[in-house]
Amino acid sequence: MNLSYPTLKTPLLMIELFTLLFFLSATSLFAAAPPPPNLPQGEIMRLGERMYREGVLPSGAPMPAFIRGDVEVDSTAFSCSSCHLRAGLGSFEGGVITPPTTGNKLYKPYIRPPSLGVIADRDGRDVYAKTVLERPPYNRETLATALRFGTDPTGHSFNDVMPRYPLADNDMSILINYLELLSKEPSPGASKDEFRFATIITDDVSQEDRQALLRPLQQFIAQKNQQLGMYNDFIKFGYTPTAEMKYAFRRASLDIWELKGPPTTWQKQLAAYNNNKPVFAVLGGISNSDWRPIHDFCEAERLPCLFPITDFPVISETGWYTYYFNKGFAQEGEAVARYLNRMENLSADTPIIQIVQDSPAGRALAAGFDKNWNEVGRPAVTTITLTASQLVDPAALAKILTKHKPGVLLFWTEAGLLQNLPALIARLPATEMVFVSSSYLGRQTANIAENIRNKVFITFPYRLNPYVGTKTGGFDAKIPILTGAKDFGDRRIASRTTAMLQQATLQGLNMIYDNLYRDHLFDVMSMQMDLVMRDYERFSFGPGQRYVSKGCYIIQLGPGENPTLLPRSEWVVQ
Amino acid sequence: MRVTLKTIVLFLLLALVSATLSANSAHAANKSYKRTVEKYTIPDIVLVNQDGKKVRLQSLFTGDTPVIVDFIYGTCTTICPVLSAGFVNLQGKLAVTGQKVRLVSITIDPENDTPKIMKEYLKRYRAKPGWDFLTGSRTDIDSVMRAFNAYIPDKMSHYPLNMIRNPKDGSWVRLFGIMSSREFLEEYQSVVGK
C-alpha cells in the first residue's frame, strides 16, 4: 500500500491542478455581468419572486442547487426565502446566521456587528457559525459569482449550508434584479419617527367587548409614546443610546377601523380606511363573525394583522399575513379527533355521530373534527345538523339516538341542550362517550349534571397548568393561575390582547430595527422562541406557522357546584 | 439554452472537483464536523410516525440494519433542510449499491409536526421507504433528546447532528456538524465495516 501511494497521489494532483485552471477559466467566463432582463418590472418581480420563494425557474423547472460541494438539493424543497426569509433581511437559527440578501444591503460594505462574534456556549460549541468579519460591496458580477460558486467579492467561501446555484444568464439576471428591488422602500405606515397602527372592530361586537379590546391597545400606544418622551429626555441629558435603543422608540398611533353592515361590504370599507391613511400593521381586532373578509383583505394588501379576537379564523396552510391565537372552534373539533384517534380501547367500528347546531360555531367545530379525522385516515362519521329548536326537543333527539346507536356522540351545540342531556345519555349504551365544546356551551358548561359528568368530555383550549413559570422559581411562578369552572365562557379579550402586545408583538417591532418592512416584521416574529403565556400553555412560532397556540385539553368535571377541571389529555395530542 | 447547458455542465464539474478537494483535505486534517463514539440508553416510549402509526422507539434500534437518527422539524429553515438533503442523498447512494439503512428523523417541534405535516415534508424531499419522521408528546420528545445528549429547550436553538447506530455492538457514531454527502457515506461505510 505504501508503495502505491505516490503513484496514486500524482494523478490526483494533476487532476487538481487541471481543475484549478478549469475553475479559473470558468470563473472568468461567468464574471461577465448578466445582462438586464428584457422584461417589464412587474414580470421580473413575479418571476424573481417565484425563484426566490418557491425555487422555480422562469421555465417552470426546479432551480438546481448543491450544498457542501456534492449534496444535490431541489430548490422546491427549500428556497432562498427559507433562510433569507421573505423580506430578504436574513435570519438567525440553529447557530446559522443568514445574512441579508437585498440589493440595499448587498451593494454596501458589510461589517459584522460585535454581537455576532465568536462566542462559545456552555458546552464549548460556537453559538454562531463564524461569519465573515467584513466584505466590500457586491456588484452584479460578483453577486452572480456568489450565487454560482459561493464566494464573496474577496474570494471568501460561504458557510456550507448556502447552496450554489448553476443558473443560466437570463435566470441569474432575473434573480439579481429581483434582489435589487426586494425590500427597497419602507412599507407604508412606518417611518424612522413613527409607526401607524389600526385595529378592526365589527358592528356585532358588544360595547363591553369593544372596551375590553381597546383598553390594552390604547394603553400600549400610550406606553410607546411615553417611552419615546423618556428616551428624548435621556438624549437631552447627554446620554448615549445603544444601537437597540435607537430603533426601539418611535411615535405610535392607533386608528379604529369600524366595519358596519354586511360582511360583503367590509373589504370596500377596509380599502377606504387603508387608502386614506395606510398603517404598518393591524393590531388585534374583534368580530363575532367569520374573519375571512378581513383575512382576505390583509392577504391581498400584504398587510400584517396581529392576533385578532375571533372564533372563526381562516384555516389555511398558505395564509401569510394574519397571526391567529389558534384555530378557534375548529381547533376544539380537531382536538376531539386527535383524542379519539389515540384511544387504545375504541373499536374501529364504534359508531360516531356528530349532532351539529345549524350555526357558524356548530359548523366550525364539526369541520375541525372532520378535517382532522380524515387526515388520520378514518372514515367519515355521520353528521346530523339540527336547528336550535330541534335541539331542545327530547323526542326528536331520542329518535336519532335510537336509529344510530352511537358509541361516541359529539354534541356541537349551545347550552340549551344541557337540560336534556342526562335523559339522552340514559338511553345510550354504558360505554357511551359524549363530547361538548366549552367555548360553545360557555358559562353553562359548569352546569353539566353531576350524574353524567363521568360520560361527558369537554374541549378546553386554555391553560390549566397553574404556574406560568416553574413552580419552584422564576418571576412568574409566584402567583398560581387557578383555572376553574368560573372561567368557562370567558373570552379573555383583554388578557389575550395584552399578552400578544407585550410579548409577541413588541418583541417583533423591536427586532426589526430600521428595516421597516411588513414582511420583515413577520419574518422576525416567525423566528421567535416559544413564549409561555397566561391564557395558553405555550405560543410556538416557526416559518409559515400562523396559529401560535396549538393546544386544546380534553377535560372532565369534578363533583360539586364549582367543579375542578380534570385534564384527560395532554395540551397537544399527537 | 446552450448557455444553460454549458453553465450546468461546468458547474457540475466544478462541484465534483471541489468535492474531491474537500474530501482530500478532510482526510488530511480538519473535518468540518466532530465525530465521537457514544453509548446511549434509549427510553421505552411510543412515538407516532408520518402515517399516524404508533412506533415503539426501541424497536427501531434493533436488528442488523444501521440506523441514522437526526432531529429536525417540519417548518425549519437553515439546517434541517441541509440534514434532510443529506438523508435523501445517502438513501439514493445506498440504493445503488444495495446497502441497507434505516433513517429516523425525530421532530423537535412536536406541537406543530402532525403526521400530515411530516408526511408532506418527506414527500417534498422525495424520501423513499425506510426514512421515518416521528412526533409525540413534548415530554417524550424531550426524553429522546436527553437520551441522545441533544436536549435543547427551544427548537430555534438546535444544531446539526447525525447519529449512526452500529448494529454490531449498539454503539452510536455521533457526528456534530454538516457533512458533505461523501463524508456522510464514508461515515456510514465505517460503521458497516467497509
Contacts between the chains, C-beta under 8 A, distances in Angstrom:
chain1	res1	chain2	res2	distance
A	12	B	20	7.7
A	12	B	24	7.3
A	15	B	17	7.6
A	15	B	20	7.1
A	16	B	17	7.4
A	16	B	20	7.3
A	16	B	21	6.2
A	16	B	24	8.0
A	19	B	13	7.5
A	19	B	14	7.5
A	19	B	17	3.8
A	19	B	20	7.8
A	19	B	21	7.9
A	22	B	13	6.9
A	22	B	14	7.5
A	22	B	17	7.4
A	23	B	14	5.8
A	23	B	17	6.9
A	26	B	10	4.9
A	26	B	14	6.3
A	29	B	10	7.5
A	30	B	7	7.7
A	64	B	8	6.9
A	66	B	11	7.8
A	66	B	15	5.1
A	67	B	82	5.7
A	67	B	85	5.9
A	67	B	178	8.0
A	68	B	22	7.9
A	68	B	82	7.7
A	68	B	178	6.2
A	68	B	179	6.9
A	68	B	180	4.1
A	68	B	181	7.0
A	69	B	15	5.9
A	69	B	18	4.7
A	69	B	19	3.9
A	69	B	22	5.3
A	69	B	180	5.2
A	69	B	182	7.8
A	70	B	15	6.0
A	70	B	16	7.1
A	70	B	19	4.0
A	70	B	180	5.5
A	70	B	181	5.2
A	70	B	182	5.9
A	71	B	82	7.4
A	71	B	85	5.1
A	71	B	86	5.9
A	71	B	89	5.3
A	71	B	180	6.4
A	71	B	181	4.5
A	72	B	85	7.5
A	72	B	89	6.6
A	73	B	81	7.2
A	73	B	85	4.4
A	74	B	125	7.8
A	74	B	126	7.3
A	76	B	124	7.4
A	77	B	81	6.4
A	77	B	84	7.6
A	77	B	85	7.5
A	77	B	124	4.8
A	77	B	125	5.4
A	78	B	77	7.2
A	78	B	81	3.8
A	82	B	77	4.5
A	82	B	78	7.6
A	82	B	81	6.3
A	83	B	77	4.8
A	83	B	78	5.2
A	85	B	77	7.5
A	91	B	77	6.2
A	91	B	78	7.1
A	93	B	76	7.5
A	93	B	77	5.9
A	93	B	78	4.9
A	93	B	79	7.6
A	93	B	156	5.7
A	94	B	76	7.6
A	94	B	78	5.2
A	94	B	79	4.3
A	94	B	80	7.8
A	94	B	156	7.4
A	94	B	157	7.2
A	94	B	158	5.0
A	94	B	159	5.9
A	94	B	160	7.2
A	95	B	79	7.9
A	95	B	157	7.7
A	95	B	159	5.5
A	96	B	78	4.4
A	96	B	79	6.1
A	98	B	77	7.7
A	98	B	78	6.5
A	125	B	159	6.7
A	125	B	176	7.9
A	148	B	7	7.8
A	148	B	11	6.6
A	149	B	14	7.2
A	160	B	32	6.6
A	160	B	82	7.6
A	160	B	178	5.0
A	160	B	180	7.9
A	161	B	78	6.0
A	161	B	79	6.4
A	161	B	82	5.0
A	161	B	178	6.3
A	164	B	11	7.3
A	164	B	15	7.1
A	166	B	7	5.4
A	166	B	8	4.9
A	166	B	10	7.7
A	166	B	11	3.3
A	166	B	12	7.3
A	167	B	7	7.0
A	168	B	3	5.2
A	168	B	4	3.8
A	168	B	7	5.4
A	169	B	3	5.6
A	169	B	7	7.7
A	170	B	3	7.9
A	171	B	4	7.9
A	341	B	52	7.2
A	375	B	114	7.4
A	375	B	115	7.5
A	375	B	116	4.9
A	376	B	52	4.8
A	376	B	115	6.9
A	377	B	51	7.8
A	377	B	52	6.3
A	527	B	156	6.5
A	528	B	156	7.5
A	529	B	154	4.5
A	529	B	156	5.0
A	529	B	157	7.5
A	530	B	154	5.5
A	530	B	155	7.8
A	538	B	111	7.1
A	540	B	109	7.0
A	540	B	111	5.5
A	540	B	112	6.4
A	540	B	155	7.8
A	542	B	73	7.0
A	542	B	75	4.1
A	542	B	76	7.3
A	542	B	109	6.3
A	542	B	112	6.2
A	542	B	155	7.3
A	543	B	75	5.0
A	543	B	76	7.7
A	543	B	77	5.5
A	544	B	75	5.3
A	545	B	75	5.8
A	545	B	112	5.8
A	550	B	111	4.1
A	550	B	112	6.0
A	551	B	111	7.0
A	570	B	137	5.4
A	570	B	138	7.6
A	570	B	139	7.9
A	571	B	111	7.9
A	571	B	138	7.8
A	572	B	110	7.0
A	572	B	111	4.6
A	572	B	137	7.5
A	572	B	138	7.2
A	574	B	48	5.2
A	574	B	110	6.3
A	574	B	113	7.9
A	574	B	114	6.6
A	574	B	115	7.7
A	574	B	135	4.9
A	574	B	136	5.8
A	574	B	137	6.7
